[in-house]
Amino acid sequence: MDEKIKRVYIPMTETGFYILFCLQEEMHGYSIIQKVKAMTNEEINISAGTMYGSLSKMEKDGLIRFTKEESKRKSYEITKLGQNILYIELKRIERLYKNSKGVDL
């Protein structure tokens, strides 16, 4: 894996994480926005500008790929590189969670 890509994406922003997580199945931007809202009880609301900027950057960097366009909606899916980045991030989050167990807040 390209170290530059790893440095750019790890640790991930919540927005980036949720976009990659959602794209484990083919989706278009608006569907991702709606799914993230539902998954987070509306705590995270990705704006259209952020969504489409992120999709464009992730596609350019090879984390996702364009699959089709229907009614002006472009659909994407995660690539092998994107899956690797998502896996690394999930392991990082898991480590953070494990290390925080037993800490009184």
All heavy atoms as an XYZ file, in Angstrom:
862
protein
N       0.850     -1.186      0.000
C       0.000      0.000      0.000
C       0.892      1.245      0.000
O       1.878      1.304      0.711
C      -0.901     -0.009      1.233
C      -1.731      1.239      1.369
S      -2.733      1.339      2.865
C      -3.577     -0.206      2.824
N       0.513      2.219     -0.778
C       1.233      3.483     -0.875
C       1.204      4.195      0.480
O       0.135      4.443      1.039
C       0.563      4.342     -1.949
C       1.288      5.631     -2.249
O       1.878      6.222     -1.328
O       1.247      6.058     -3.410
N       2.365      4.515      1.019
C       2.453      5.170      2.335
C       1.809      6.548      2.327
O       1.266      6.984      3.337
C       3.911      5.256      2.808
C       4.468      3.926      3.277
C       3.674      3.302      4.428
O       3.375      4.009      5.412
O       3.342      2.109      4.320
N       1.861      7.237      1.178
C       1.227      8.554      1.091
C      -0.290      8.423      1.293
O      -0.889      9.195      2.040
C       1.520      9.198     -0.256
C       0.881     10.568     -0.419
C       1.209     11.183     -1.763
C       0.542     12.518     -1.914
N      -0.720     12.443     -2.646
N      -0.885      7.446      0.657
C      -2.336      7.217      0.809
C      -2.644      6.890      2.267
O      -3.601      7.410      2.845
C      -2.820      6.073     -0.119
C      -2.712      6.477     -1.585
C      -4.240      5.635      0.227
C      -3.666      7.559     -2.031
N      -1.830      6.040      2.869
C      -2.040      5.662      4.265
C      -1.956      6.891      5.176
O      -2.785      7.058      6.070
C      -1.000      4.610      4.664
C      -1.337      3.846      5.899
C      -0.364      2.698      6.066
C      -0.584      1.987      7.371
N       0.366      0.898      7.564
N      -0.980      7.754      4.938
C      -0.828      8.972      5.760
C      -2.010      9.915      5.594
O      -2.431     10.559      6.543
C       0.464      9.714      5.390
C       1.709      9.180      6.048
C       2.895     10.131      5.911
N       3.066     10.710      4.595
C       3.775     10.163      3.606
N       4.365      9.012      3.771
N       3.893     10.766      2.447
N      -2.558      9.983      4.399
C      -3.685     10.880      4.124
C      -4.963     10.385      4.801
O      -5.737     11.179      5.329
C      -3.906     11.036      2.594
C      -5.230     11.718      2.295
C      -2.755     11.794      1.961
N      -5.168      9.075      4.803
C      -6.450      8.540      5.253
C      -6.465      7.934      6.657
O      -7.542      7.694      7.196
C      -6.967      7.507      4.249
C      -7.442      8.159      2.980
C      -6.642      8.223      1.852
C      -8.698      8.752      2.922
C      -7.080      8.838      0.694
C      -9.148      9.376      1.763
C      -8.333      9.414      0.656
O      -8.771     10.036     -0.485
N      -5.320      7.688      7.265
C      -5.296      7.103      8.610
C      -4.648      8.098      9.550
O      -3.511      8.475      9.322
C      -4.511      5.772      8.637
C      -5.077      4.760      7.631
C      -4.473      5.196     10.039
C      -6.484      4.285      7.923
N      -5.288      8.537     10.622
C      -6.655      8.214     10.999
C      -7.654      8.915     10.077
O      -7.377      9.981      9.539
C      -6.783      8.736     12.429
C      -5.813      9.872     12.504
C      -4.681      9.482     11.576
N      -8.829      8.304      9.938
C      -9.863      8.838      9.054
C     -10.747      9.826      9.795
O     -10.936      9.714     11.002
C     -10.757      7.707      8.536
C     -10.040      6.722      7.661
S     -11.196      5.556      6.920
C     -11.660      6.532      5.494
N     -11.310     10.737      9.033
C     -12.373     11.576      9.576
C     -13.620     10.697      9.684
O     -13.721      9.661      9.014
C     -12.685     12.762      8.641
O     -13.189     12.238      7.405
C     -11.450     13.625      8.391
N     -14.565     11.111     10.498
C     -15.815     10.348     10.593
C     -16.510     10.302      9.238
O     -17.045      9.271      8.839
C     -16.754     10.952     11.637
C     -16.408     10.545     13.037
C     -17.459     11.006     14.032
O     -17.487     12.216     14.312
O     -18.230     10.147     14.513
N     -16.488     11.411      8.531
C     -17.118     11.460      7.211
C     -16.488     10.433      6.282
O     -17.184      9.648      5.644
C     -16.998     12.872      6.603
O     -17.676     13.798      7.454
C     -17.578     12.934      5.210
N     -15.173     10.444      6.200
C     -14.476      9.485      5.342
C     -14.762      8.055      5.738
O     -14.995      7.188      4.882
N     -14.760      7.804      7.038
C     -15.041      6.461      7.536
C     -16.428      6.008      7.091
O     -16.589      4.921      6.542
C     -14.941      6.417      9.061
C     -15.397      5.107      9.637
C     -14.535      4.022      9.671
C     -16.688      4.955     10.111
C     -14.955      2.799     10.176
C     -17.120      3.738     10.619
C     -16.251      2.657     10.650
N     -17.433      6.825      7.323
C     -18.795      6.424      6.993
C     -18.999      6.266      5.489
O     -19.742      5.387      5.052
C     -19.821      7.384      7.593
C     -20.081      7.101      9.048
C     -19.684      7.985     10.033
C     -20.723      5.932      9.449
C     -19.910      7.727     11.379
C     -20.958      5.656     10.783
C     -20.548      6.552     11.742
O     -20.782      6.278     13.060
N     -18.351      7.091      4.693
C     -18.475      6.946      3.235
C     -17.921      5.599      2.804
O     -18.585      4.837      2.102
C     -17.780      8.109      2.498
C     -18.551      9.404      2.708
C     -17.646      7.794      1.004
C     -17.836     10.650      2.217
N     -16.694      5.272      3.244
C     -16.113      3.983      2.869
C     -16.936      2.823      3.422
O     -17.157      1.823      2.740
C     -14.672      3.861      3.369
C     -13.583      4.473      2.513
C     -12.214      4.144      3.089
C     -13.668      4.015      1.072
N     -17.386      2.958      4.656
C     -18.174      1.904      5.278
C     -19.451      1.639      4.469
O     -19.789      0.491      4.187
C     -18.517      2.283      6.721
C     -19.194      1.189      7.480
C     -18.440      0.172      8.051
C     -20.567      1.157      7.612
C     -19.066     -0.858      8.746
C     -21.203      0.133      8.308
C     -20.445     -0.883      8.870
N     -20.127      2.701      4.066
C     -21.363      2.553      3.286
C     -21.100      1.958      1.909
O     -21.925      1.211      1.382
C     -22.069      3.895      3.138
S     -22.831      4.481      4.669
N     -19.956      2.277      1.324
C     -19.675      1.825     -0.035
C     -19.212      0.376     -0.113
O     -18.783     -0.091     -1.166
C     -18.681      2.767     -0.722
C     -19.291      4.111     -1.106
C     -18.239      5.037     -1.678
C     -20.455      3.947     -2.069
N     -19.373     -0.356      0.972
C     -19.175     -1.800      0.897
C     -20.267     -2.409      0.022
O     -20.148     -3.528     -0.443
C     -19.164     -2.420      2.291
C     -17.929     -1.989      3.076
C     -17.929     -2.560      4.463
O     -17.337     -3.615      4.698
N     -18.609     -1.881      5.375
N     -21.327     -1.627     -0.181
C     -22.339     -1.960     -1.186
C     -22.466     -0.749     -2.108
O     -22.240      0.387     -1.700
C     -23.676     -2.315     -0.551
C     -24.315     -1.194      0.249
C     -25.615     -1.620      0.905
O     -25.535     -2.161      2.014
O     -26.676     -1.400      0.305
N     -22.792     -0.984     -3.352
C     -22.885      0.091     -4.337
C     -23.962      1.097     -3.924
O     -25.071      0.717     -3.569
C     -23.234     -0.515     -5.695
C     -23.307      0.491     -6.804
C     -23.674     -0.160     -8.133
O     -24.074     -1.339     -8.142
O     -23.568      0.536     -9.138
N     -23.590      2.383     -3.931
C     -24.523      3.451     -3.544
C     -24.151      4.738     -4.267
O     -23.035      4.910     -4.722
C     -24.443      3.740     -2.040
C     -24.840      2.644     -1.127
S     -24.749      3.203      0.586
C     -26.443      3.018      1.024
N     -25.106      5.658     -4.268
C     -24.823      7.013     -4.758
C     -24.766      7.948     -3.543
O     -25.162      7.570     -2.428
C     -25.846      7.481     -5.801
C     -27.265      7.418     -5.370
N     -27.829      8.342     -4.524
C     -28.236      6.527     -5.670
C     -29.088      8.032     -4.323
N     -29.368      6.940     -4.996
N     -24.262      9.138     -3.752
C     -24.002     10.081     -2.668
C     -25.185     10.367     -1.770
O     -25.070     10.362     -0.543
N     -26.346     10.624     -2.360
C     -27.514     10.956     -1.546
C     -27.911      9.778     -0.660
O     -28.290      9.963      0.498
C     -28.685     11.394     -2.429
C     -29.882     11.825     -1.617
C     -29.869     13.035     -0.911
C     -31.015     11.020     -1.542
C     -30.959     13.420     -0.150
C     -32.117     11.402     -0.782
C     -32.078     12.610     -0.085
O     -33.152     12.988      0.679
N     -27.800      8.567     -1.179
C     -28.105      7.376     -0.369
C     -27.149      7.256      0.811
O     -27.556      6.862      1.909
C     -28.001      6.102     -1.212
O     -29.036      6.041     -2.148
N     -25.891      7.586      0.581
C     -24.905      7.542      1.668
C     -25.290      8.553      2.748
O     -25.276      8.234      3.939
C     -23.484      7.810      1.145
C     -23.051      6.716      0.169
C     -22.488      7.915      2.312
C     -21.778      7.028     -0.603
N     -25.642      9.762      2.325
C     -26.052     10.797      3.280
C     -27.202     10.298      4.146
O     -27.182     10.431      5.373
C     -26.438     12.102      2.538
C     -25.191     12.758      1.937
C     -27.169     13.061      3.472
C     -25.479     13.908      0.978
N     -28.202      9.701      3.516
C     -29.369      9.199      4.248
C     -29.008      8.035      5.172
O     -29.478      7.962      6.311
C     -30.468      8.775      3.272
C     -31.037      9.929      2.465
C     -31.553     11.066      3.344
O     -32.297     10.841      4.268
N     -31.127     12.279      3.061
N     -28.164      7.132      4.700
C     -27.777      5.974      5.510
C     -26.977      6.406      6.737
O     -27.187      5.896      7.836
C     -26.977      4.965      4.682
C     -26.671      3.693      5.444
C     -26.100      2.622      4.549
C     -25.865      1.355      5.362
N     -25.473      0.226      4.522
N     -26.069      7.355      6.555
C     -25.254      7.840      7.682
C     -26.146      8.525      8.710
O     -25.979      8.313      9.916
C     -24.115      8.763      7.197
C     -23.415      9.439      8.368
C     -23.113      7.969      6.366
N     -27.094      9.317      8.252
C     -28.051      9.941      9.179
C     -28.758      8.888     10.009
O     -28.884      9.009     11.224
C     -29.108     10.744      8.405
C     -28.759     12.146      8.119
C     -29.982     12.777      7.444
C     -29.810     14.222      7.181
N     -31.002     14.787      6.521
N     -29.237      7.839      9.352
C     -29.964      6.768     10.051
C     -29.045      6.005     11.010
O     -29.428      5.719     12.149
C     -30.587      5.813      9.044
N     -27.835      5.697     10.569
C     -26.897      4.929     11.388
C     -26.494      5.680     12.656
O     -26.203      5.063     13.672
C     -25.612      4.610     10.601
C     -25.790      3.605      9.499
S     -24.300      3.467      8.468
C     -23.140      2.781      9.626
N     -26.453      7.000     12.569
C     -25.942      7.808     13.680
C     -27.041      8.570     14.412
O     -26.755      9.503     15.164
C     -24.878      8.813     13.176
O     -25.492      9.734     12.270
C     -23.710      8.113     12.496
N     -28.296      8.176     14.199
C     -29.431      8.883     14.801
C     -29.365     10.386     14.546
O     -29.574     11.201     15.441
C     -29.519      8.594     16.300
C     -29.852      7.159     16.579
O     -30.706      6.576     15.920
N     -29.168      6.563     17.540
N     -28.989     10.722     13.327
C     -28.889     12.103     12.837
C     -27.818     12.931     13.541
O     -27.816     14.155     13.448
C     -30.247     12.792     12.869
C     -31.256     12.103     11.962
C     -32.522     12.892     11.730
O     -32.561     14.094     12.037
O     -33.480     12.286     11.215
N     -26.876     12.283     14.231
C     -25.767     13.012     14.855
C     -24.754     13.465     13.807
O     -24.071     14.462     14.000
C     -25.081     12.152     15.915
C     -25.924     11.987     17.167
C     -25.199     11.228     18.257
O     -23.956     11.338     18.354
O     -25.880     10.532     19.017
N     -24.658     12.721     12.729
C     -23.750     13.101     11.648
C     -24.583     13.342     10.402
O     -25.308     12.469      9.932
C     -22.678     12.028     11.393
C     -21.812     11.886     12.640
C     -21.837     12.384     10.171
C     -20.771     10.819     12.546
N     -24.489     14.561      9.895
C     -25.215     14.966      8.702
C     -24.192     15.470      7.692
O     -23.667     16.567      7.845
C     -26.240     16.044      9.050
C     -27.132     16.396      7.892
O     -27.093     15.749      6.844
N     -27.925     17.429      8.067
N     -23.888     14.668      6.704
C     -22.882     15.031      5.704
C     -23.528     15.940      4.665
O     -24.523     15.571      4.045
C     -22.299     13.776      5.029
C     -21.714     12.815      6.076
C     -21.237     14.169      4.007
C     -21.298     11.465      5.515
N     -22.949     17.117      4.484
C     -23.487     18.044      3.484
C     -23.163     17.535      2.082
O     -22.217     16.768      1.877
C     -22.898     19.440      3.670
O     -21.535     19.449      3.273
N     -23.941     17.994      1.114
C     -23.729     17.582     -0.277
C     -22.331     17.968     -0.747
O     -21.647     17.173     -1.405
C     -24.792     18.195     -1.176
N     -21.883     19.158     -0.401
C     -20.557     19.612     -0.816
C     -19.450     18.731     -0.260
O     -18.518     18.358     -0.978
N     -19.565     18.384      1.015
C     -18.578     17.504      1.646
C     -18.631     16.125      1.011
O     -17.593     15.521      0.711
C     -18.835     17.410      3.163
O     -18.673     18.714      3.730
C     -17.891     16.438      3.831
N     -19.840     15.625      0.794
C     -20.003     14.290      0.207
C     -19.346     14.211     -1.156
O     -18.527     13.327     -1.415
C     -21.494     13.941      0.085
C     -21.767     12.648     -0.678
S     -20.993     11.188      0.030
C     -21.869     11.100      1.577
N     -19.688     15.139     -2.043
C     -19.198     15.035     -3.411
C     -17.717     15.365     -3.520
O     -17.013     14.779     -4.333
C     -20.100     15.832     -4.357
C     -21.481     15.227     -4.331
C     -22.551     15.877     -3.741
C     -21.695     13.934     -4.816
C     -23.806     15.286     -3.651
C     -22.947     13.330     -4.731
C     -23.986     14.006     -4.150
O     -25.218     13.403     -4.066
N     -17.216     16.237     -2.645
C     -15.773     16.477     -2.592
C     -15.029     15.235     -2.128
O     -13.980     14.872     -2.684
N     -15.564     14.575     -1.108
C     -14.942     13.351     -0.586
C     -14.979     12.228     -1.612
O     -13.984     11.515     -1.802
C     -15.643     12.899      0.697
O     -15.474     13.846      1.719
N     -16.124     12.052     -2.265
C     -16.227     11.009     -3.290
C     -15.221     11.246     -4.410
O     -14.548     10.309     -4.860
C     -17.647     10.950     -3.866
C     -18.730     10.389     -2.953
C     -20.111     10.572     -3.589
C     -18.482      8.925     -2.617
N     -15.090     12.494     -4.839
C     -14.153     12.825     -5.906
C     -12.713     12.514     -5.499
O     -11.954     11.898     -6.260
C     -14.294     14.307     -6.263
O     -13.368     14.667     -7.240
N     -12.330     12.906     -4.283
C     -10.969     12.658     -3.798
C     -10.718     11.165     -3.632
O      -9.668     10.659     -4.043
C     -10.725     13.389     -2.477
C      -9.326     13.148     -1.924
C      -9.000     14.080     -0.806
C      -7.655     13.873     -0.187
N      -6.625     13.246     -0.972
N     -11.679     10.461     -3.050
C     -11.504      9.023     -2.850
C     -11.416      8.269     -4.178
O     -10.653      7.313     -4.296
C     -12.643      8.453     -2.001
C     -12.568      8.824     -0.555
S     -13.980      8.120      0.326
C     -13.499      8.484      2.006
N     -12.175      8.723     -5.160
C     -12.096      8.088     -6.476
C     -10.729      8.357     -7.107
O     -10.084      7.444     -7.628
C     -13.214      8.598     -7.392
C     -13.211      7.902     -8.742
C     -14.289      8.398     -9.688
O     -14.806      9.526     -9.493
O     -14.611      7.662    -10.629
N     -10.270      9.584     -7.027
C      -8.959      9.958     -7.574
C      -7.851      9.156     -6.908
O      -6.900      8.720     -7.558
C      -8.728     11.454     -7.375
C      -7.405     11.962     -7.890
C      -7.278     13.463     -7.641
C      -5.878     13.895     -7.380
N      -5.360     13.662     -6.041
N      -7.978      8.915     -5.599
C      -6.951      8.187     -4.846
C      -7.100      6.668     -4.943
O      -6.288      5.928     -4.400
C      -6.973      8.609     -3.372
C      -6.478     10.039     -3.175
O      -5.782     10.566     -4.067
O      -6.769     10.620     -2.110
N      -8.149      6.197     -5.612
C      -8.315      4.773     -5.855
C      -8.994      3.984     -4.748
O      -8.984      2.753     -4.764
N      -9.628      4.672     -3.775
C     -10.308      3.975     -2.689
C     -11.703      3.511     -3.089
O     -12.234      2.553     -2.515
C     -10.419      4.871     -1.450
C      -9.201      4.881     -0.528
C      -7.995      5.496     -1.186
C      -9.527      5.590      0.756
N     -12.295      4.211     -4.037
C     -13.613      3.844     -4.545
C     -13.575      3.922     -6.062
O     -12.666      4.525     -6.637
C     -14.740      4.761     -3.992
C     -14.545      6.210     -4.439
C     -14.822      4.657     -2.476
C     -15.712      7.139     -4.094
N     -14.582      3.327     -6.703
C     -14.675      3.424     -8.162
C     -16.116      3.728     -8.568
O     -17.053      3.263     -7.931
C     -14.158      2.168     -8.835
C     -15.041      0.971     -8.710
C     -14.521     -0.234     -9.523
N     -14.758     -1.448     -8.770
C     -13.846     -2.109     -8.088
N     -12.602     -1.709     -8.084
N     -14.159     -3.193     -7.414
N     -16.224      4.501     -9.615
C     -17.512      4.821    -10.229
C     -18.056      3.546    -10.857
O     -17.319      2.803    -11.509
C     -17.311      5.914    -11.287
C     -18.493      6.133    -12.175
C     -19.576      6.866    -11.735
C     -18.523      5.596    -13.451
C     -20.676      7.080    -12.566
C     -19.608      5.794    -14.285
C     -20.685      6.539    -13.838
N     -19.353      3.277    -10.656
C     -19.945      2.072    -11.237
C     -20.981      2.376    -12.310
O     -21.030      1.695    -13.318
C     -20.584      1.182    -10.149
O     -21.537      1.954     -9.412
C     -19.521      0.622     -9.217
N     -21.825      3.384    -12.072
C     -22.854      3.709    -13.064
C     -23.480      5.055    -12.742
O     -23.301      5.589    -11.654
C     -23.943      2.635    -13.098
C     -24.758      2.544    -11.822
C     -25.748      1.404    -11.885
C     -26.466      1.279    -10.555
N     -27.149      0.033    -10.385
N     -24.212      5.579    -13.714
C     -24.958      6.821    -13.508
C     -26.390      6.596    -13.974
O     -26.625      6.132    -15.083
C     -24.319      7.968    -14.282
C     -24.992      9.297    -14.031
C     -24.250     10.480    -14.625
O     -23.114     10.301    -15.117
O     -24.812     11.585    -14.607
N     -27.326      6.917    -13.081
C     -28.749      6.819    -13.400
C     -29.430      8.087    -12.918
O     -29.277      8.459    -11.762
C     -29.380      5.604    -12.706
C     -28.885      4.271    -13.220
C     -29.439      3.096    -12.433
O     -29.967      3.293    -11.314
O     -29.340      1.970    -12.941
N     -30.170      8.737    -13.786
C     -30.880      9.972    -13.440
C     -29.954     10.984    -12.761
O     -30.284     11.560    -11.724
C     -32.074      9.659    -12.525
O     -32.939      8.751    -13.127
N     -28.791     11.171    -13.332
C     -27.777     12.112    -12.845
C     -27.191     11.734    -11.482
O     -26.513     12.523    -10.854
C     -28.315     13.542    -12.808
C     -28.680     14.087    -14.167
C     -29.103     15.522    -14.086
C     -29.474     16.034    -15.454
N     -29.863     17.433    -15.439
N     -27.452     10.526    -11.001
C     -26.882     10.053     -9.740
C     -25.784      9.052    -10.047
O     -26.036      7.997    -10.641
C     -27.954      9.402     -8.868
C     -28.929     10.417     -8.330
C     -29.877      9.767     -7.370
N     -30.669     10.813     -6.728
C     -31.685     10.577     -5.934
N     -32.035      9.336     -5.647
N     -32.345     11.567     -5.402
N     -24.570      9.393     -9.618
C     -23.429      8.507     -9.833
C     -23.318      7.545     -8.657
O     -23.355      7.958     -7.505
C     -22.134      9.310     -9.940
C     -22.046     10.171    -11.169
C     -20.720     10.903    -11.207
C     -20.603     11.743    -12.454
N     -19.309     12.449    -12.494
N     -23.167      6.274     -8.979
C     -22.993      5.258     -7.953
C     -21.529      4.837     -7.894
O     -20.824      4.851     -8.906
C     -23.868      4.039     -8.238
O     -25.223      4.375     -8.091
N     -21.106      4.445     -6.694
C     -19.728      4.050     -6.436
C     -19.708      2.786     -5.594
O     -20.697      2.436     -4.958
C     -18.997      5.154     -5.653
C     -18.908      6.457     -6.373
C     -19.911      7.416     -6.248
C     -17.823      6.759     -7.184
C     -19.838      8.632     -6.907
C     -17.744      7.975     -7.855
C     -18.745      8.904     -7.711
O     -18.668     10.096     -8.363
N     -18.542      2.145     -5.571
C     -18.307      1.033     -4.665
C     -16.852      1.082     -4.213
O     -15.999      1.677     -4.875
C     -18.644     -0.310     -5.315
C     -17.754     -0.668     -6.483
C     -18.182     -1.936     -7.203
O     -19.224     -2.509     -6.862
O     -17.451     -2.347     -8.117
N     -16.585      0.453     -3.095
C     -15.246      0.445     -2.524
C     -14.333     -0.467     -3.356
O     -14.793     -1.466     -3.916
C     -15.316     -0.001     -1.039
C     -14.021      0.315     -0.294
C     -15.697     -1.472     -0.928
C     -14.142      0.166      1.225
N     -13.064     -0.105     -3.462
C     -12.067     -0.923     -4.149
C     -11.300     -1.746     -3.117
O     -11.483     -1.578     -1.910
C     -11.056     -0.040     -4.913
O     -10.346      0.758     -3.949
C     -11.736      0.850     -5.952
N     -10.411     -2.579     -3.589
C      -9.563     -3.376     -2.689
C      -8.722     -2.444     -1.815
O      -8.587     -2.681     -0.601
C      -8.672     -4.323     -3.504
C      -7.861     -5.251     -2.669
C      -8.748     -6.284     -1.996
C      -7.886     -7.291     -1.256
N      -8.645     -8.049     -0.273
N      -8.168     -1.390     -2.389
C      -7.398     -0.429     -1.603
C      -8.282      0.206     -0.535
O      -7.879      0.344      0.620
C      -6.796      0.655     -2.511
C      -6.059      1.797     -1.807
C      -4.885      1.273     -0.984
C      -5.605      2.839     -2.822
N      -9.493      0.594     -0.906
C     -10.424      1.169      0.054
C     -10.764      0.196      1.165
O     -10.852      0.576      2.337
N     -10.933     -1.078      0.829
C     -11.199     -2.097      1.841
C     -10.021     -2.218      2.809
O     -10.216     -2.355      4.016
C     -11.476     -3.454      1.184
C     -12.786     -3.508      0.449
C     -12.935     -4.769     -0.381
O     -11.961     -5.453     -0.713
N     -14.172     -5.087     -0.747
N      -8.810     -2.156      2.273
C      -7.615     -2.227      3.127
C      -7.550     -1.041      4.084
O      -7.267     -1.209      5.275
C      -6.339     -2.299      2.286
C      -6.192     -3.616      1.554
O      -6.788     -4.624      1.930
N      -5.399     -3.610      0.503
N      -7.816      0.147      3.574
C      -7.812      1.353      4.410
C      -8.904      1.253      5.472
O      -8.679      1.553      6.655
C      -8.005      2.623      3.548
C      -6.780      2.865      2.660
C      -8.323      3.843      4.399
C      -5.528      3.293      3.381
N     -10.098      0.816      5.086
C     -11.203      0.664      6.036
C     -10.837     -0.353      7.122
O     -11.092     -0.128      8.303
C     -12.481      0.248      5.307
C     -13.737      0.104      6.161
C     -14.086      1.425      6.856
C     -14.905     -0.375      5.304
N     -10.210     -1.453      6.752
C      -9.805     -2.481      7.708
C      -8.794     -1.908      8.713
O      -8.925     -2.122      9.922
C      -9.210     -3.687      6.971
C      -8.671     -4.737      7.907
C      -9.530     -5.643      8.529
C      -7.310     -4.831      8.167
C      -9.044     -6.602      9.398
C      -6.816     -5.790      9.037
C      -7.687     -6.673      9.650
O      -7.192     -7.616     10.521
N      -7.812     -1.178      8.214
C      -6.804     -0.569      9.095
C      -7.480      0.387     10.072
O      -7.176      0.402     11.262
C      -5.710      0.160      8.269
C      -4.855     -0.854      7.512
C      -4.845      1.049      9.163
C      -3.965     -0.231      6.443
N      -8.414      1.171      9.581
C      -9.119      2.131     10.440
C      -9.993      1.417     11.465
O     -10.039      1.812     12.634
C      -9.950      3.098      9.597
C     -10.675      4.145     10.404
C      -9.779      5.127     11.158
O      -8.533      5.060     11.047
O     -10.327      5.978     11.888
N     -10.677      0.357     11.056
C     -11.497     -0.403     12.005
C     -10.632     -1.011     13.102
O     -11.012     -1.005     14.280
C     -12.290     -1.494     11.277
C     -13.500     -1.002     10.499
C     -14.015     -2.090      9.560
C     -14.598     -0.528     11.436
N      -9.462     -1.513     12.761
C      -8.539     -2.056     13.761
C      -8.055     -0.955     14.704
O      -7.917     -1.167     15.911
C      -7.346     -2.745     13.092
C      -7.707     -4.035     12.407
C      -8.437     -4.944     13.363
C      -7.955     -6.342     13.354
N      -8.675     -7.175     14.321
N      -7.798      0.227     14.165
C      -7.363      1.353     14.987
C      -8.462      1.739     15.984
O      -8.202      1.930     17.177
C      -7.009      2.553     14.098
C      -6.372      3.723     14.843
C      -6.208      4.931     13.926
N      -7.471      5.575     13.671
C      -8.064      6.430     14.511
N      -7.510      6.740     15.665
N      -9.222      6.988     14.200
N      -9.700      1.813     15.511
C     -10.830      2.160     16.378
C     -11.034      1.083     17.442
O     -11.275      1.395     18.613
C     -12.110      2.372     15.541
C     -11.975      3.625     14.672
C     -13.339      2.471     16.436
C     -13.037      3.750     13.596
N     -10.908     -0.166     17.035
C     -11.045     -1.280     17.982
C      -9.993     -1.184     19.089
O     -10.289     -1.372     20.267
C     -10.913     -2.599     17.238
C     -11.084     -3.825     18.112
C     -10.971     -5.101     17.301
O      -9.926     -5.297     16.639
O     -11.918     -5.885     17.332
N      -8.751     -0.863     18.711
C      -7.673     -0.696     19.692
C      -7.988      0.446     20.656
O      -7.826      0.317     21.879
C      -6.338     -0.442     18.978
C      -5.150     -0.378     19.933
C      -3.852      0.015     19.242
N      -3.895      1.422     18.861
C      -3.850      1.886     17.621
N      -3.762      1.081     16.596
N      -3.909      3.186     17.377
N      -8.477      1.564     20.130
C      -8.856      2.691     20.987
C      -9.927      2.284     21.980
O      -9.861      2.615     23.163
C      -9.357      3.865     20.137
C      -8.329      4.612     19.298
C      -9.022      5.584     18.359
C      -7.334      5.329     20.183
N     -10.922      1.553     21.488
C     -12.013      1.106     22.344
C     -11.498      0.169     23.443
O     -11.817      0.344     24.617
C     -13.094      0.428     21.501
C     -14.209     -0.136     22.343
C     -15.130      0.709     22.953
C     -14.328     -1.504     22.540
C     -16.146      0.199     23.754
C     -15.336     -2.020     23.323
C     -16.246     -1.167     23.932
O     -17.235     -1.671     24.708
N     -10.690     -0.807     23.060
C     -10.146     -1.760     24.047
C      -9.309     -1.046     25.100
O      -9.392     -1.354     26.285
C      -9.286     -2.820     23.345
C     -10.090     -3.879     22.653
C      -9.160     -4.890     22.002
C      -9.938     -5.954     21.257
N      -9.062     -6.904     20.569
N      -8.515     -0.087     24.658
C      -7.655      0.636     25.607
C      -8.449      1.559     26.530
O      -7.965      1.929     27.604
C      -6.583      1.443     24.860
C      -5.537      0.558     24.256
O      -5.308     -0.564     24.710
N      -4.894      1.033     23.208
N      -9.650      1.906     26.148
C     -10.461      2.813     26.980
C     -11.356      2.077     27.960
O     -11.932      2.694     28.855
C     -11.322      3.716     26.093
O     -12.346      2.956     25.463
N     -11.475      0.767     27.846
C     -12.325     -0.001     28.769
C     -11.807      0.140     30.187
O     -10.611      0.089     30.441
C     -12.350     -1.483     28.366
C     -13.247     -1.760     27.207
C     -13.324     -3.262     26.982
C     -14.308     -3.557     25.882
N     -14.390     -4.997     25.636
N     -12.738      0.301     31.105
C     -12.361      0.419     32.506
C     -11.975      1.813     32.936
O     -11.681      2.055     34.090
N     -12.002      2.766     32.010
C     -11.678      4.152     32.348
C     -12.971      4.860     32.722
O     -13.934      4.861     31.945
C     -10.984      4.875     31.169
C     -10.760      6.333     31.483
C      -9.676      4.192     30.808
N     -13.021      5.413     33.916
C     -14.213      6.151     34.360
C     -14.213      7.536     33.732
O     -13.228      8.259     33.813
C     -14.245      6.281     35.875
C     -14.443      4.929     36.566
O     -15.125      4.067     35.969
O     -13.916      4.757     37.664
N     -15.313      7.882     33.136
C     -15.436      9.228     32.527
C     -16.374     10.076     33.330
O     -17.274      9.692     33.928
C     -15.928      9.118     31.072
C     -15.030      8.364     30.123
C     -15.671      8.302     28.736
C     -13.677      9.046     30.017
